[in-house]
Amino acid sequence: MTKIIEKPWGSEEIIEINEIYMFKKLLMKKGHRCSLQYHEHKKETIYVLSGELRILYGEDRDNLESKIYMKGESITIEPMMVHRMEAVSDSEYFEASTPEIDDVIRLSDDYERSK
C-alpha cells in the first residue's frame, strides 16, 4: 500500500519502504524547490519522469553545481552531498534510496521547516 505525503512544494508517494531500500514518486510544482539539505547516511538516485528539474549539488553550500535534468535523466546523490531540487516546470520523478527516511539535515528552507 502506498502513502501520499503532501509537501509545500508538491507531494511524495512512498511506494515501498523496508529495511533495505525506499522507493518514492515525487511531484514538484513549477517554481518550487525542496530544502537545501544533505544526508549523513542516505544514498539516493533521482530519475526524472517528466518536466524539467534543476538539481543543485556539491560538497558544500558555497560550491554547488547546477544542471537541469529532463525525462529519462538521473543522478545519484551520495551521503554528505549538499543538494536541492527545483522545478523549472511541473516535474515528476522517482527517488530510490537507502531506507533512512528521517536522515535530512536542512541548511535552508523556503517554507521555514527545521526538519
C-alpha distances in whole Angstrom, upper triangle without the diagonal:
4,7,10,13,17,19,23,23,20,16,14,10,9,7,8,10,13,16,17,16,13,12,12,13,16,18,22,24,28,30,28,27,25,27,30,28,28,26,28,26,23,23,22,22,22,22,23,21,24,26,28,27,30,29,32,32,35,36,37,37,40,40,37,37,35,34,32,29,29,26,26,27,26,27,26,27,28,28,31,31,31,29,28,26,28,27,30,29,25,23,20,19,17,17,17,18,19,17,19,17,20,23,24,28,29,32,32,30,31,29,31,27,29,25
4,7,10,13,16,20,19,16,13,10,7,6,5,7,10,13,16,17,15,12,10,9,10,12,15,18,21,24,26,24,23,21,24,26,25,25,23,26,24,21,21,19,19,19,19,20,18,21,23,25,24,26,26,28,29,32,33,34,33,37,36,33,33,31,30,28,26,25,23,23,24,23,24,23,24,26,26,28,28,28,26,24,23,24,24,27,25,22,20,16,16,14,14,15,16,17,15,17,15,18,20,21,25,26,29,29,26,27,25,27,24,26,23
4,7,10,13,16,17,14,10,8,6,5,7,9,10,14,17,18,16,12,11,9,10,12,14,17,19,23,25,22,21,19,21,24,23,23,22,24,23,20,21,19,20,19,20,20,19,21,23,25,23,25,25,27,28,31,32,32,31,35,35,32,32,31,30,28,26,26,24,24,25,24,24,24,24,25,25,27,27,27,24,23,21,23,22,26,24,21,19,16,16,14,14,15,16,18,15,16,13,16,19,19,23,23,26,26,24,24,22,24,21,22,19
4,7,10,13,13,11,7,6,4,6,9,11,13,16,20,20,17,14,12,9,9,9,11,13,15,19,21,18,18,17,19,22,21,23,22,25,24,20,21,19,20,18,19,19,18,19,20,22,20,23,23,25,26,29,31,31,30,33,33,30,30,28,28,26,24,24,22,23,24,23,23,23,23,25,25,27,26,25,23,21,19,20,19,23,21,18,16,14,14,14,14,16,17,19,17,18,14,16,19,19,22,22,25,24,21,21,19,21,19,21,18
4,6,10,11,9,6,5,6,8,11,13,14,17,20,21,18,14,14,10,11,10,11,12,14,18,19,16,16,14,16,19,19,20,20,23,22,19,21,18,19,18,19,19,19,20,20,22,20,22,21,23,24,27,29,28,27,30,31,28,29,27,27,25,24,24,23,24,24,23,23,23,22,24,23,25,24,23,21,19,17,18,18,22,20,17,16,14,15,15,14,16,17,19,16,16,13,14,17,16,19,18,22,21,18,18,16,18,15,17,15
4,7,8,6,4,7,9,11,14,17,17,21,24,24,21,18,16,13,12,10,10,11,12,15,17,14,14,13,15,18,19,21,21,24,24,21,23,20,21,19,20,19,19,19,19,20,19,21,21,23,24,27,29,28,26,30,30,28,28,26,26,24,23,23,23,25,25,23,24,24,23,25,25,26,25,23,21,18,16,17,16,20,18,15,15,14,15,16,16,19,20,21,19,19,15,16,19,17,19,18,21,19,16,16,13,16,14,17,15
4,5,5,5,7,10,13,16,18,18,22,24,25,22,18,17,13,13,10,9,9,10,14,14,11,10,9,11,15,16,18,19,22,23,20,21,19,20,18,19,18,19,19,18,19,17,18,18,19,21,24,26,25,23,26,27,24,25,23,23,22,21,22,22,24,23,22,22,22,21,23,23,23,22,20,18,15,13,14,14,17,17,14,14,14,15,16,15,18,19,21,19,18,15,15,17,15,17,15,18,16,12,12,10,13,11,14,13
4,6,8,11,14,16,20,22,22,26,28,28,25,21,20,17,16,12,11,9,9,12,12,8,9,9,11,14,16,19,20,24,25,22,23,21,22,19,21,20,20,19,18,18,17,17,18,19,21,24,26,25,22,25,26,24,24,22,23,21,21,22,23,25,25,24,23,24,22,25,24,24,23,20,18,15,13,13,13,16,16,14,14,15,16,18,18,21,22,24,23,21,18,18,19,16,17,15,17,14,11,9,7,10,10,14,13
4,7,10,13,16,19,21,22,25,27,27,24,20,19,15,14,10,8,6,6,9,9,5,6,7,10,13,15,18,20,23,24,21,22,19,19,17,18,16,17,16,15,15,13,14,15,16,19,22,24,23,21,23,24,21,22,19,19,18,18,19,19,22,21,20,20,21,20,23,23,23,21,19,16,12,10,9,9,12,12,10,11,12,13,16,16,19,20,23,22,21,18,18,19,16,18,15,17,14,11,10,9,12,12,15,15
4,7,10,14,16,19,20,24,26,26,23,19,17,13,11,8,5,5,6,9,11,8,9,9,13,16,17,20,21,24,25,22,22,19,19,16,17,15,15,14,14,15,13,15,16,18,21,24,27,26,24,26,27,24,24,21,21,18,18,18,18,20,20,20,20,21,21,24,24,25,23,21,18,14,12,11,10,13,12,9,9,10,12,14,14,18,19,22,21,21,18,19,20,18,20,18,20,18,14,13,12,16,15,18,17
4,7,10,13,15,17,20,23,23,20,16,14,10,8,6,5,7,9,13,14,12,12,11,14,17,18,19,20,23,23,20,20,17,18,15,16,15,15,15,15,16,15,17,17,20,21,25,27,26,25,28,28,25,25,23,22,20,19,19,19,20,20,19,20,21,20,23,23,24,23,21,18,15,13,14,13,16,15,12,11,10,11,12,13,16,17,20,18,19,15,16,18,17,19,18,21,19,16,16,14,17,15,18,16
4,6,9,12,13,17,19,19,16,12,10,7,6,4,6,9,12,15,17,14,13,12,14,17,17,18,18,21,20,17,17,15,15,13,14,14,14,15,16,17,15,17,17,19,21,24,26,26,25,28,28,25,25,23,22,20,18,19,18,19,19,18,18,18,18,20,21,22,21,20,17,15,13,15,14,18,17,14,12,10,10,9,10,12,14,16,15,15,12,14,16,15,18,18,21,20,17,18,16,19,16,18,16
4,6,9,11,15,18,18,15,11,9,5,5,6,9,12,15,18,20,17,17,15,18,20,20,20,20,23,21,18,18,15,16,14,14,15,14,16,17,19,18,20,20,22,23,26,28,28,28,31,31,28,27,25,24,23,20,20,19,19,20,19,19,19,20,22,22,24,23,23,20,18,16,18,17,21,19,16,14,11,11,9,10,12,14,16,14,16,13,15,17,17,21,21,24,23,21,21,20,22,20,21,19
4,6,7,11,14,14,11,8,6,5,7,9,12,15,18,21,23,20,19,17,19,21,20,20,18,21,19,16,16,14,15,14,15,16,16,18,20,22,20,22,21,23,23,26,28,28,28,31,31,28,28,27,26,24,22,22,20,20,21,19,19,19,19,20,20,23,23,23,20,19,18,20,20,23,22,19,17,13,12,10,9,10,11,13,11,13,10,13,16,16,20,20,24,24,22,23,21,23,20,21,18
4,7,10,14,14,11,8,6,5,7,10,13,17,20,23,25,23,22,20,22,24,22,22,21,23,21,17,17,15,15,15,15,16,15,18,21,22,21,23,22,25,25,28,30,30,30,34,33,30,30,28,27,25,22,22,20,19,20,19,20,19,20,22,22,25,24,25,23,22,20,22,22,25,23,20,18,14,13,10,10,10,12,14,12,15,13,16,18,19,23,24,27,27,25,26,25,27,24,25,22
4,7,10,10,8,6,5,7,10,13,16,19,23,26,28,25,24,21,23,25,23,22,19,21,19,15,16,14,15,15,16,18,18,21,23,25,23,25,24,26,26,28,29,30,31,34,33,30,30,29,28,27,24,24,22,21,22,20,20,19,19,20,21,24,24,25,23,23,21,24,24,27,26,23,21,17,15,12,11,9,10,11,9,13,11,15,17,19,22,24,27,28,26,28,27,28,25,25,22
4,7,8,6,4,6,9,12,15,18,21,24,27,29,26,24,21,22,23,21,20,17,18,16,13,14,13,15,16,18,20,20,23,25,26,24,26,24,26,25,27,28,29,29,33,32,30,30,29,28,28,25,26,24,23,23,21,20,18,18,19,18,21,22,23,22,22,22,24,25,28,28,25,22,19,17,14,12,10,9,9,6,9,9,12,14,16,20,22,25,26,25,27,26,27,23,23,20
4,5,6,6,9,12,16,18,22,24,28,31,32,29,27,24,24,26,23,21,18,19,16,14,15,15,17,18,20,23,23,26,29,30,27,29,26,28,27,28,29,30,31,34,34,32,32,32,31,31,28,29,27,26,26,23,22,20,20,20,19,22,23,25,24,25,24,28,28,32,31,29,26,23,20,17,14,12,11,9,7,10,10,14,15,18,21,24,27,29,28,30,29,29,26,25,22
4,6,8,12,15,19,21,25,27,30,33,34,31,28,25,25,26,23,21,17,17,14,12,14,15,17,20,22,25,26,29,31,31,29,30,27,28,27,28,28,29,30,34,33,31,32,32,32,32,29,30,29,27,27,24,23,20,19,19,18,21,22,24,24,25,26,29,30,34,34,31,28,25,22,19,16,13,11,8,6,9,11,13,14,18,21,24,27,29,29,31,30,30,27,26,22
4,7,10,14,18,20,24,26,29,32,33,30,28,25,25,25,22,20,17,17,13,11,12,13,15,17,19,22,24,27,29,30,27,28,25,27,25,26,26,28,29,33,32,30,30,30,29,30,27,28,27,25,24,21,20,17,17,16,16,20,21,23,23,24,24,28,29,32,32,30,27,24,21,17,14,11,9,6,6,9,12,15,15,18,21,24,27,29,29,31,31,31,28,27,23
4,7,10,14,16,20,22,26,28,30,27,24,21,22,23,20,18,15,16,13,10,10,10,11,14,16,19,20,23,25,26,23,25,22,24,22,24,24,26,27,30,29,27,27,27,26,26,23,24,23,21,21,18,17,14,15,15,15,18,19,21,20,21,21,24,25,28,28,26,23,20,17,13,10,7,6,4,5,8,10,13,13,16,19,22,25,26,26,28,28,29,25,25,21
4,7,10,13,16,19,22,25,26,23,21,18,19,21,18,17,14,16,13,10,10,9,11,12,14,17,17,21,23,23,21,22,20,22,21,23,24,25,26,29,28,26,26,25,25,24,22,22,21,20,19,17,16,14,14,15,15,18,19,20,19,19,18,21,22,25,25,23,20,17,14,11,8,6,5,6,5,8,8,12,12,14,18,20,23,24,23,25,25,26,22,22,19
4,7,10,14,16,20,23,24,22,20,18,19,21,19,18,16,18,16,12,12,9,10,10,11,14,14,17,19,21,18,20,19,21,21,23,25,26,26,30,29,26,25,24,23,22,19,20,18,17,17,15,15,14,15,16,17,20,20,20,19,18,17,20,20,23,23,20,17,14,11,7,6,5,6,9,9,11,11,14,15,16,20,21,24,25,23,25,24,26,23,24,20
4,6,10,13,16,19,21,18,17,15,17,19,18,18,16,19,18,14,13,11,11,10,11,12,12,15,17,18,16,18,17,20,20,23,25,25,25,29,28,25,24,23,22,20,18,18,16,16,16,14,15,15,15,17,18,20,20,20,17,16,15,17,17,20,19,17,14,11,8,6,5,7,9,11,11,13,11,14,15,16,19,20,23,23,21,22,21,23,21,22,19
4,7,10,13,16,19,17,16,14,17,19,19,19,19,22,21,17,16,13,12,10,10,10,9,11,14,15,14,17,16,19,20,23,26,26,26,29,28,25,24,22,20,18,16,16,14,14,15,14,15,16,16,19,20,22,21,21,18,16,14,15,15,18,16,13,11,7,6,5,6,9,12,15,15,16,14,17,18,18,21,21,23,23,21,21,21,23,21,23,20
4,6,10,13,15,13,12,11,14,17,17,18,18,21,21,17,17,13,13,10,10,10,10,11,12,13,11,14,14,17,18,22,24,25,23,27,26,23,22,20,18,17,14,15,14,15,15,14,15,16,16,19,20,22,20,19,16,14,11,12,11,15,14,11,8,6,5,6,7,11,13,16,16,17,14,17,17,16,19,18,21,20,18,18,18,20,18,20,18
4,7,10,12,10,11,11,15,17,18,20,21,24,24,20,20,16,15,12,12,10,10,9,10,12,10,13,14,17,20,23,26,26,24,27,27,23,22,20,18,16,14,14,13,15,16,16,17,18,19,22,23,24,22,21,17,14,11,11,9,12,11,7,6,5,7,9,11,14,17,20,20,20,18,19,20,19,21,20,22,20,18,17,17,20,19,21,20
4,7,9,7,7,9,12,15,16,19,20,24,24,21,20,17,16,13,13,11,12,10,9,10,9,11,12,15,18,21,24,24,22,24,24,21,20,17,16,14,13,14,14,16,16,16,17,18,18,21,22,23,21,19,15,12,9,8,6,9,8,6,5,6,8,11,13,16,18,21,21,21,18,20,20,18,20,18,19,18,15,14,14,17,17,20,19
4,6,6,8,10,14,17,19,21,23,27,27,24,24,21,20,16,16,14,14,12,10,11,10,12,14,17,20,23,26,26,23,26,26,22,22,19,18,15,15,15,16,19,19,19,20,22,21,25,26,26,24,21,18,14,11,9,6,8,7,5,7,9,12,15,16,20,22,25,25,25,22,23,23,21,22,20,21,19,16,14,14,18,18,21,21
4,6,8,12,15,17,20,22,25,28,29,26,25,22,21,17,17,14,15,12,9,9,9,11,14,16,19,23,26,25,23,25,25,21,20,17,16,13,14,14,15,19,18,19,20,22,22,26,27,27,24,22,18,14,11,8,5,6,4,4,7,11,13,17,18,22,24,27,28,27,25,25,26,23,24,21,22,19,16,14,15,19,20,23,23
4,7,11,13,15,18,21,24,28,29,26,26,23,22,19,19,17,18,15,12,11,10,11,13,15,18,22,25,23,20,22,22,19,19,16,16,13,15,16,18,21,20,20,21,23,22,25,26,26,23,20,17,13,11,7,6,6,7,8,10,14,16,19,20,24,25,28,28,28,25,25,25,22,22,19,19,17,14,11,13,17,18,21,21
4,7,10,12,15,18,21,24,26,23,23,20,20,17,18,16,17,15,13,12,10,11,12,14,17,20,23,21,19,21,21,18,18,16,16,14,15,17,18,21,20,19,19,21,20,23,24,23,21,18,15,11,9,6,6,8,9,9,10,13,14,17,18,21,22,25,25,24,21,21,22,18,19,16,17,14,11,9,10,14,14,17,18
4,7,9,11,14,17,21,22,20,20,17,17,15,16,15,17,16,14,12,9,9,10,11,13,17,19,18,15,18,18,15,16,13,14,13,14,16,18,20,18,17,17,18,17,20,20,19,17,14,11,7,6,4,6,9,11,11,11,13,13,16,15,19,19,22,22,21,19,19,18,15,16,13,13,11,9,8,10,12,13,15,15
4,7,8,11,14,17,19,16,17,15,16,14,16,15,18,17,16,15,11,11,10,11,13,16,18,16,14,17,18,15,16,14,15,15,15,18,19,21,19,17,16,17,15,17,17,17,15,12,9,6,6,7,9,13,14,13,13,13,13,15,14,17,17,19,19,18,15,15,15,11,12,10,11,9,7,8,9,11,10,12,12
4,6,9,12,15,17,16,16,15,17,15,18,18,21,21,19,18,14,13,12,11,12,14,16,14,12,15,16,14,16,15,17,17,18,20,22,23,21,19,17,17,15,16,16,14,13,10,8,6,8,9,12,16,18,17,16,17,16,17,16,18,17,19,19,17,15,14,13,9,9,6,7,6,5,7,8,9,8,10,9
4,7,11,14,16,15,16,15,17,16,19,19,22,22,20,18,15,13,10,9,9,11,12,10,8,11,13,11,13,13,15,16,17,20,23,24,21,19,16,16,13,15,14,12,10,7,6,5,8,10,14,16,19,19,18,19,18,19,17,19,18,19,20,18,16,15,13,10,9,6,5,5,6,9,11,12,11,11,11
4,7,10,13,12,13,13,15,15,18,19,22,23,22,20,16,15,12,10,10,11,11,10,9,13,13,12,14,15,17,18,19,22,23,24,21,18,16,15,11,12,11,9,8,5,6,7,10,13,16,19,21,21,19,20,18,18,15,17,15,16,17,14,13,12,10,7,5,4,5,7,9,12,13,13,12,11,10
4,7,9,9,10,11,14,14,18,20,23,24,24,22,18,16,13,11,9,10,10,9,10,13,14,12,15,16,17,19,19,22,24,24,21,18,15,13,9,9,7,5,6,5,6,9,12,15,18,21,24,23,21,21,19,18,15,16,13,14,15,12,12,11,8,6,5,7,8,11,12,16,17,16,14,13,12
4,6,5,8,9,13,14,18,20,23,25,25,24,20,19,15,15,12,13,12,12,13,17,17,16,18,19,20,22,21,24,25,24,22,18,15,13,9,8,5,5,7,8,9,12,14,18,21,24,26,25,22,22,19,18,14,14,11,11,12,9,10,9,5,5,6,9,11,14,15,18,19,18,16,14,12
4,6,9,12,15,17,21,24,27,29,29,27,23,22,19,18,15,14,13,13,15,18,18,18,20,21,23,25,24,27,28,27,25,21,18,15,11,9,5,5,9,10,12,15,18,21,25,27,29,29,26,25,22,21,17,16,13,12,12,9,11,10,7,8,8,11,13,16,18,22,22,21,18,16,14
4,7,10,14,16,20,23,25,28,28,27,24,23,20,19,16,16,15,16,18,21,21,20,21,23,24,25,24,27,27,26,24,20,17,13,11,8,5,7,10,13,14,17,19,23,25,28,30,29,26,24,21,19,15,14,10,8,9,7,10,10,7,9,11,14,16,19,20,24,24,24,21,19,16
4,6,10,13,16,19,22,24,25,24,21,20,17,17,15,16,15,17,18,21,21,19,20,21,21,23,21,24,24,22,20,17,14,11,9,7,6,9,10,12,13,15,16,20,22,25,27,26,22,21,18,15,12,10,7,5,7,6,8,9,7,9,11,14,16,19,19,22,23,23,20,18,15
4,7,10,14,17,20,22,23,22,19,19,15,16,13,14,14,16,18,21,20,18,18,19,19,20,19,21,21,19,17,14,11,7,6,5,5,9,9,12,12,14,15,19,21,24,25,24,21,19,16,14,10,9,5,6,9,9,11,13,10,11,14,16,18,20,21,23,24,24,22,21,18
4,7,10,13,16,18,20,19,16,16,13,14,13,14,16,17,18,22,20,18,17,17,17,17,15,18,18,16,14,10,8,6,5,7,8,11,10,12,11,12,13,16,18,21,22,21,18,16,12,10,6,6,4,7,9,10,11,13,11,12,15,16,18,20,20,22,23,24,21,21,18
4,7,10,13,16,17,16,14,14,12,14,13,15,17,19,20,23,21,18,17,16,15,15,13,14,14,12,10,7,6,4,6,9,11,14,12,14,12,13,12,16,17,19,20,19,16,14,10,8,6,5,6,9,12,14,14,17,15,15,18,19,20,22,21,23,24,26,23,24,21
4,7,10,12,13,13,10,11,10,12,12,15,18,19,20,22,20,17,16,15,13,12,10,11,11,10,8,5,5,6,8,11,14,16,14,14,12,11,10,13,13,16,16,16,12,10,7,6,5,7,9,12,15,16,15,18,16,16,18,18,20,21,20,21,22,24,22,23,21
4,6,9,11,11,10,12,11,15,15,18,21,23,23,25,23,20,18,16,14,12,9,9,8,7,6,4,7,9,11,15,17,20,17,18,15,14,12,14,14,15,15,15,11,9,5,5,7,8,11,15,17,19,18,21,20,19,22,22,23,24,23,24,24,27,25,26,24
4,6,8,8,7,10,11,15,16,19,23,24,23,25,24,20,18,15,13,10,7,6,5,6,6,6,9,12,14,18,20,22,19,19,16,14,11,12,11,12,12,11,8,6,4,6,9,12,15,18,20,21,20,23,22,21,23,23,24,24,22,22,24,26,25,27,25
4,7,9,10,13,14,18,20,23,26,27,27,29,27,24,22,19,16,13,10,8,5,6,8,10,13,15,17,21,23,25,23,23,19,17,14,15,13,14,12,11,7,5,5,7,11,13,16,20,21,23,22,24,24,24,26,25,27,26,25,24,25,28,27,29,27
4,7,9,12,14,18,20,24,27,28,27,29,27,24,21,18,15,12,9,7,5,8,10,12,15,18,19,23,25,27,24,23,20,18,14,13,11,11,9,8,5,5,7,10,13,16,20,23,24,26,24,26,26,25,27,26,27,26,24,23,24,28,27,29,28
4,6,10,13,16,19,23,26,27,25,27,26,22,20,16,14,10,8,6,7,10,11,13,15,18,20,24,26,27,24,22,19,16,12,11,8,8,5,6,4,7,9,12,15,18,21,25,26,27,25,27,27,25,26,25,26,24,22,21,22,26,26,28,27
4,7,10,13,16,20,23,24,22,24,22,18,16,13,10,6,6,5,8,11,10,12,14,17,18,22,24,25,21,20,16,14,10,9,6,5,5,7,6,9,10,13,15,19,21,25,26,27,25,26,26,24,25,23,24,22,21,20,22,25,25,27,26
4,6,10,13,16,20,20,19,20,19,15,14,10,8,5,5,7,9,11,10,10,11,14,15,18,21,21,18,16,13,10,7,6,5,6,7,8,6,9,9,12,13,16,18,22,23,23,22,23,22,20,21,20,20,19,18,17,19,22,22,24,23
4,7,10,13,17,17,16,17,16,12,10,7,6,4,6,9,12,14,11,11,11,14,14,17,19,19,16,14,10,8,6,5,6,6,9,11,10,12,12,14,15,18,19,22,24,24,22,23,22,19,20,18,18,17,16,16,18,21,21,23,22
4,6,10,14,14,13,15,13,9,8,6,6,6,7,11,13,14,11,10,9,11,10,14,16,15,12,10,7,6,5,6,9,10,13,14,12,13,12,14,13,16,17,19,21,21,20,21,19,17,17,16,16,15,15,16,18,20,20,21,20
4,7,11,11,9,11,10,6,5,4,7,9,11,14,17,18,15,13,11,12,11,13,15,14,10,8,5,5,7,8,11,12,16,17,15,17,15,17,16,18,18,20,22,21,21,21,19,16,16,14,13,13,14,15,18,19,19,20,19
4,7,8,8,10,8,5,5,7,9,12,12,16,19,19,15,13,10,10,8,10,12,10,7,5,4,7,9,11,15,16,19,20,18,19,17,17,16,17,17,19,21,20,20,20,17,15,14,14,13,14,15,17,20,21,20,20,19
4,6,7,8,6,5,6,9,11,15,16,20,22,22,18,16,12,12,9,10,11,9,6,5,7,10,13,15,18,20,23,24,22,23,20,21,18,20,18,20,22,21,21,21,18,16,15,15,13,15,17,19,22,22,22,21,21
4,7,8,7,7,9,13,15,18,19,23,26,25,21,19,15,14,11,10,10,7,5,6,9,12,16,18,22,23,26,27,25,26,23,23,20,21,19,20,22,20,21,21,17,16,14,15,13,16,18,21,23,23,22,21,21
4,6,6,7,10,13,16,19,21,24,27,27,23,21,17,16,13,13,12,9,7,6,9,12,15,17,21,23,26,27,25,26,24,24,22,23,21,22,23,21,22,20,17,15,13,12,10,13,16,18,21,20,20,19,19
4,6,6,10,12,15,18,20,24,26,27,23,21,18,18,15,15,14,11,9,6,8,10,14,15,19,20,24,25,24,25,23,24,22,23,22,23,24,22,22,21,18,15,12,11,8,10,13,15,18,17,18,17,17
4,6,10,12,16,19,21,25,28,29,25,23,20,20,17,18,17,14,12,10,11,13,16,17,21,22,25,27,26,27,26,27,25,27,25,26,28,26,26,24,21,19,16,15,11,13,16,18,21,20,21,20,21
4,7,10,14,17,19,23,26,26,22,21,18,18,15,16,16,13,11,9,11,13,16,17,20,21,25,26,25,26,25,26,24,25,24,25,27,25,26,25,22,19,17,16,14,15,18,20,23,23,23,22,23
4,7,10,13,15,19,22,23,19,17,14,15,13,14,15,13,10,8,8,10,12,13,17,17,21,23,21,23,21,22,21,22,22,23,25,24,24,23,21,18,17,15,13,14,16,18,21,21,22,21,22
4,7,10,13,16,20,20,16,15,13,14,13,15,16,15,11,10,9,10,12,13,16,16,19,21,20,21,20,21,20,22,21,24,26,25,25,25,22,20,19,18,16,17,18,20,23,24,24,24,24
4,7,10,13,17,18,14,14,12,14,13,16,18,17,13,12,10,9,10,10,13,12,16,18,16,18,17,19,19,21,21,24,26,25,25,25,23,20,20,18,17,17,18,18,21,23,23,24,24
4,6,10,13,14,11,11,10,13,13,17,19,19,15,14,11,11,10,10,12,11,14,16,14,16,15,17,17,20,21,24,26,26,25,26,24,22,22,21,20,20,20,20,23,25,25,26,26
4,7,10,12,9,10,11,14,15,19,21,21,18,16,13,12,10,9,9,8,11,13,11,13,13,16,16,19,21,24,26,26,25,26,25,23,23,22,21,21,20,20,23,25,25,27,26
4,7,8,6,7,9,12,14,17,20,21,18,17,14,13,10,10,10,10,11,12,10,11,10,13,14,16,18,22,24,25,24,25,24,22,23,22,23,22,21,21,24,26,26,27,26
4,6,6,8,11,15,17,20,23,24,21,21,17,16,13,12,11,10,10,11,9,10,10,13,15,17,20,23,26,27,25,27,27,25,26,25,26,25,24,24,25,28,28,30,28
4,6,9,12,15,18,21,24,26,23,23,19,18,15,15,13,13,12,12,9,9,9,11,14,16,19,23,25,26,25,28,27,26,28,27,28,27,26,26,27,30,29,31,29
4,7,10,14,16,20,23,25,22,23,20,19,16,17,16,16,15,15,12,11,9,10,13,14,18,21,23,25,25,27,26,26,28,28,29,28,27,28,29,32,31,32,30
4,7,11,14,17,20,22,19,19,17,16,14,15,15,15,15,16,12,12,10,11,12,14,16,20,22,24,23,26,25,24,25,25,26,26,25,26,28,30,29,30,28
4,7,10,13,16,18,16,17,14,14,12,14,15,16,17,17,13,12,9,9,10,11,13,16,19,20,20,23,21,20,22,22,23,24,24,24,26,28,27,28,26
4,6,10,13,15,12,13,11,12,11,14,15,17,18,18,15,14,11,11,10,11,12,15,18,18,19,21,19,18,20,20,21,22,22,23,25,27,25,26,24
4,6,10,12,10,12,11,13,13,16,18,20,21,21,18,16,13,12,10,9,9,12,15,16,17,18,16,16,18,19,20,21,22,24,25,26,25,24,22
4,7,9,6,9,8,10,12,15,18,20,22,22,18,18,14,13,10,10,9,11,14,14,15,16,13,13,14,15,16,18,19,21,23,24,22,21,19
4,6,6,9,10,13,15,18,21,23,25,25,22,21,18,16,13,12,10,11,14,13,15,16,13,13,14,16,17,19,20,23,25,25,23,22,20
4,6,9,10,14,16,20,22,25,27,27,24,23,20,18,14,14,11,10,13,11,13,13,10,10,11,14,15,18,19,22,24,23,21,19,17
4,6,9,13,16,19,22,25,27,27,25,24,21,20,17,17,14,14,16,13,15,14,11,10,9,12,12,15,17,21,22,22,20,18,16
4,6,10,13,16,20,22,24,25,22,22,19,19,16,16,14,15,17,15,16,16,13,11,11,12,12,15,17,19,21,21,20,19,17
4,7,11,14,17,19,22,23,21,21,19,19,16,17,16,17,18,16,17,16,13,11,9,9,9,11,13,16,18,18,17,16,15
4,7,10,14,16,18,19,17,17,15,16,14,16,15,16,18,16,16,16,13,11,11,10,10,11,12,14,16,17,16,16,15
4,7,10,13,15,16,14,15,14,15,13,16,16,18,19,18,16,16,15,12,12,10,10,10,10,11,14,15,14,15,15
4,7,10,12,12,10,11,11,12,12,15,16,18,19,19,17,18,17,14,15,13,14,13,12,12,14,16,16,17,17
4,6,9,10,9,11,12,14,15,18,19,22,23,22,20,21,20,17,17,15,15,14,12,11,14,16,17,19,18
4,5,6,6,9,11,14,15,19,20,24,24,24,22,23,22,20,21,18,19,17,15,14,15,19,19,21,21
4,7,8,11,13,17,18,22,23,27,28,28,26,26,26,23,24,21,21,19,18,16,18,21,22,24,24
4,6,10,12,16,18,22,24,27,28,28,26,27,27,25,26,23,24,22,20,18,19,23,23,26,26
4,7,10,14,16,20,22,26,26,27,24,25,26,24,25,23,24,22,19,18,18,22,22,25,24
4,7,10,13,16,19,22,23,24,22,23,23,21,23,22,23,21,19,18,19,22,22,24,23
4,7,10,13,16,20,20,22,19,22,22,21,23,22,24,23,20,20,20,23,22,25,23
4,7,10,13,17,18,19,17,20,20,19,21,21,23,22,20,21,21,24,22,24,22
4,6,10,13,14,16,15,18,18,18,21,21,23,23,22,22,22,25,23,24,22
4,6,10,11,13,12,15,14,14,18,18,20,21,20,21,21,23,21,22,19
4,7,9,11,11,15,14,15,18,20,22,23,23,24,24,26,23,24,21
4,6,8,9,12,11,13,16,18,20,22,22,24,24,25,22,22,19
4,6,8,11,10,13,16,18,21,23,23,26,26,26,23,22,19
4,6,9,9,12,15,18,21,23,23,25,25,25,21,21,17
4,6,5,9,12,15,18,20,20,23,22,22,19,17,14
4,6,8,12,14,17,19,18,21,19,20,16,15,12
4,6,9,11,15,17,16,19,18,17,14,12,9
4,7,10,13,15,16,19,19,18,14,13,9
4,6,10,12,12,15,15,14,11,10,7
4,6,9,11,14,15,13,11,8,7
4,6,7,11,11,10,8,7,6
4,7,11,12,11,10,9,10
4,7,9,8,8,8,10
4,5,5,6,8,9
4,6,8,11,12
4,6,9,11
4,6,9
4,6
4
